[in-house]
Amino acid sequence: MPKVEIYTTPFCGFCLSAKRLLKKKGVDFTEYNVMTKPDLRREMMQRANGGHTVPQIFIDGTHVGGCDELYALDRSGKLDPMLGA
């Protein structure tokens, strides 16, 4: 199984939607709440090439983007291979 990481904040609809898709696919993921942790937000922005909105999603260390990009990968059939499905 690939390592999936998602940077989120509470009450973020896009974060909830992205997590819902990952859970539907049976994927375990590590969630980082950046709301109260400026260091984690800086880390996220550095890893996401300046991306400052949440969620920011990484699969095996590769930045795949946010919620819209995750769903686009799923629609195009590219997400399942990345998740090892």
Phi, psi and omega per residue, in radians:
M1 nan 2.388 3.108
P2 -1.283 2.776 3.074
K3 -1.506 2.085 3.133
V4 -1.962 2.231 3.126
E5 -2.163 2.463 3.130
I6 -2.430 2.178 3.087
Y7 -1.603 2.235 -3.020
T8 -2.426 3.025 2.869
T9 -2.313 2.712 3.077
P10 -1.134 2.705 3.052
F11 1.150 0.331 3.122
C12 -1.692 1.986 -3.114
G13 -1.073 -0.670 3.131
F14 -1.174 -0.640 3.101
C15 -1.112 -0.804 3.137
L16 -1.067 -0.718 -3.134
S17 -1.140 -0.763 3.125
A18 -1.117 -0.763 3.136
K19 -1.129 -0.636 3.127
R20 -1.076 -0.763 3.128
L21 -1.113 -0.773 3.138
L22 -1.096 -0.744 3.131
K23 -1.130 -0.693 3.125
K24 -1.050 -0.567 3.137
K25 -1.507 0.031 3.093
G26 1.287 0.461 -3.068
V27 -1.669 2.247 2.983
D28 -1.405 2.475 3.124
F29 -2.499 2.737 3.050
T30 -1.734 2.214 -3.108
E31 -1.888 2.313 3.096
Y32 -2.027 2.039 3.102
N33 -1.500 1.962 -3.063
V34 -1.631 -0.018 -3.033
M35 -1.017 -0.822 -3.067
T36 -1.908 0.233 -3.090
K37 -2.220 1.545 -3.128
P38 -0.983 -0.592 3.131
D39 -1.107 -0.732 3.114
L40 -1.159 -0.659 3.120
R41 -1.125 -0.728 3.099
R42 -1.092 -0.758 3.108
E43 -1.041 -0.788 3.138
M44 -1.044 -0.820 -3.103
M45 -1.114 -0.666 3.110
Q46 -1.147 -0.822 -3.123
R47 -1.167 -0.543 -3.070
A48 -1.656 0.337 3.117
N49 0.918 0.799 3.091
G50 1.641 -0.122 3.102
G51 -1.036 2.138 -3.044
H52 -2.009 -0.095 3.104
T53 -1.614 2.751 3.084
V54 -1.909 2.663 -0.037
P55 -1.394 2.749 2.908
Q56 -2.082 2.230 -2.976
I57 -2.089 2.390 3.134
F58 -2.232 2.373 3.061
I59 -2.121 2.046 -3.061
D60 0.884 0.736 3.078
G61 1.443 -0.134 3.137
T62 -1.594 2.225 3.126
H63 -1.285 2.124 3.118
V64 -1.829 -0.134 3.102
G65 1.874 -2.599 -3.091
G66 -1.845 -2.751 -3.085
C67 -1.072 -0.834 -3.109
D68 -1.048 -0.731 -3.141
E69 -1.167 -0.672 3.120
L70 -1.070 -0.808 3.127
Y71 -1.171 -0.622 3.100
A72 -1.118 -0.722 3.078
L73 -1.061 -0.713 -3.138
D74 -1.133 -0.811 -3.137
R75 -1.082 -0.597 -3.097
S76 -1.479 -0.038 3.124
G77 1.425 0.159 -3.093
K78 -1.624 -0.276 -3.073
L79 -1.256 -0.811 -3.082
D80 -0.982 -0.790 3.095
P81 -1.065 -0.637 3.113
M82 -1.145 -0.537 -3.127
L83 -1.566 0.020 3.114
G84 1.317 0.359 -3.109
A85 -1.514 nan nan
